Amino acid sequence: METLDYNYLLNRAFAMLPRKTSRAQRFVLPKVNAVIIGSYTTIRNFKDIYDTLRRSPKHLSRFLLRKIGVAGSIDESSGTLTLHGKVSAPTLNRLLEIYVKKYVVCPTCGSWDTVLERKGRVWILRCEACGAETSVEPV
């Protein structure tokens, strides 16, 4: 059996590693811009929030609606989420922080560069920075 060159093996191992995708700036979570009109609460910057988090509006809204315990609807044209109930902005910001901790930030390296995938019945949080895959609870 022939021995392989150390540099060849090292280069091959580095080629198998995922490419590191890091953002130059520090990630800033947008604060919820909520307006209460009658018995409804509208999140005006909902599109900015789910675009920044790189998550689907359906997944994020389902999380918020289930945690609050109200019905709601997404208006795709204006990028707003309407909740059928009165909910304060600080409460929504706390829930958003919980969502980010569970479904956005990599538990291994702390990176925000993650992708949420569904494999069968299991949701997987895959980090694009370190390559770690972690199962997360479904919404």
Secondary structure as GFF3:
##gff-version 3
##sequence-region A 1 139
A	DSSP	alpha_helix	6	16	.	.	.	ID=ss1
A	DSSP	beta_strand	34	37	.	.	.	ID=ss2
A	DSSP	beta_strand	40	43	.	.	.	ID=ss3
A	DSSP	alpha_helix	46	53	.	.	.	ID=ss4
A	DSSP	alpha_helix	57	68	.	.	.	ID=ss5
A	DSSP	beta_strand	72	75	.	.	.	ID=ss6
A	DSSP	beta_strand	80	83	.	.	.	ID=ss7
A	DSSP	alpha_helix	89	103	.	.	.	ID=ss8
A	DSSP	beta_strand	114	119	.	.	.	ID=ss9
A	DSSP	beta_strand	122	127	.	.	.	ID=ss10
A	DSSP	beta_strand	133	136	.	.	.	ID=ss11
###
